Amino acid sequence: MMDFFKTIRALEKGEIRVAEKKDGVWKVNSWIKEAILEGFRTGKLVDMSKEEYSFFDKDTLPLRRFDLSDRVRIVPGGSSVRCGSYLAPSVIMMPPAYVNIGAYVDEGTMIDSHALVGSCAQVGKNVHISAATQLGGVLEPAGALPVIVEDNAFIGGNCGIYEGSIIGESAVIGSGVIITRGTAIFDATRGEFLPKSESGQTVVPVGAVVVAGSRPVSKGPGKDAGIHLYTPVIVKYRDGKTAASVELESLLR
């Protein structure tokens, strides 16, 4: 069990992380996930309540503590950060928001109200995760790549990024877009659907601007009924005008 607690402390300090980009490819450190899962398996449910707040969790998962030297801005109003997650200096959390175990959130990132950074999700520098957006957790199986959002990406409100999907650097995801492992994304600038990664992940390219769209069913009763399927669409790649449109967030810092 000592290995589990050492792993948790190292995660919280940012000394290790669940996934890393090596030679341009994201790789999962499955041994870290295995340690986290061991903590869940062996822990016993205990009362962790403090003053007027009630908490009941495994005794292997202590409450995450911050102090001023961490330089993380957690605005009052009900946000929570679970143990074993890393928030870099200058991260901002607006209430209420939640960061789960194994997550890594890098410098300058804002997590807006009602947003979730799920278990083991990896979030880069200067990312904006808008209100009510969900970055799904991917804790099991241990070898599965988590959700990844690279540096300078902008995720609009009410988005859902799930099942180990990867959002490339500086990409813009429009409000309401849902991306999963099975999502087909159409690149309107090239007239083709994006290919999956070698491991089957959905990968949004660097600088892509993605909005919610649809495509007609091509055959069968659905075609006759005029049914359309949900399809995210890349409408352009980020330029100076797009960058200016997301500068508003800097005024909130």
KAJOWO-V502679 format. One record per backbone hydrogen bond with DSSP energy under -1.0 kcal/mol. NH is the residue of the N-H (numbers start at 1). CO is the residue of the C=O. If there is no record, write none. Layout:
NH | CO
NH | CO
//
This chain:
5 | 1
6 | 2
7 | 3
8 | 4
9 | 5
10 | 6
11 | 7
12 | 8
13 | 9
14 | 11
15 | 10
20 | 27
22 | 25
25 | 22
27 | 20
29 | 18
30 | 28
32 | 29
33 | 29
34 | 30
35 | 31
36 | 32
37 | 33
38 | 34
39 | 35
40 | 36
41 | 37
42 | 38
43 | 39
46 | 57
48 | 55
50 | 53
53 | 50
57 | 46
59 | 44
61 | 58
70 | 67
71 | 68
73 | 91
75 | 93
80 | 97
82 | 99
86 | 103
88 | 105
90 | 71
91 | 88
92 | 109
93 | 73
94 | 111
98 | 115
99 | 80
100 | 117
102 | 84
103 | 100
104 | 121
105 | 86
106 | 123
109 | 106
110 | 127
111 | 92
112 | 129
114 | 96
115 | 112
116 | 133
117 | 98
118 | 135
120 | 101
121 | 118
122 | 147
123 | 104
124 | 149
126 | 107
128 | 153
129 | 110
130 | 155
132 | 113
133 | 130
134 | 159
135 | 116
136 | 161
138 | 119
144 | 141
148 | 165
149 | 122
150 | 167
152 | 125
153 | 150
154 | 171
155 | 128
156 | 173
158 | 131
160 | 177
161 | 134
162 | 179
165 | 162
166 | 202
167 | 148
168 | 204
170 | 151
171 | 168
172 | 208
173 | 154
174 | 210
176 | 157
177 | 174
179 | 160
183 | 180
186 | 232
187 | 192
188 | 234
190 | 187
191 | 187
192 | 187
194 | 185
197 | 201
200 | 197
204 | 166
207 | 169
208 | 205
209 | 236
210 | 172
211 | 233
215 | 229
217 | 227
224 | 220
225 | 221
226 | 223
227 | 222
229 | 215
231 | 213
233 | 211
234 | 186
235 | 209
238 | 207
243 | 239
244 | 240
245 | 241
247 | 244
250 | 247
251 | 248
252 | 249
//
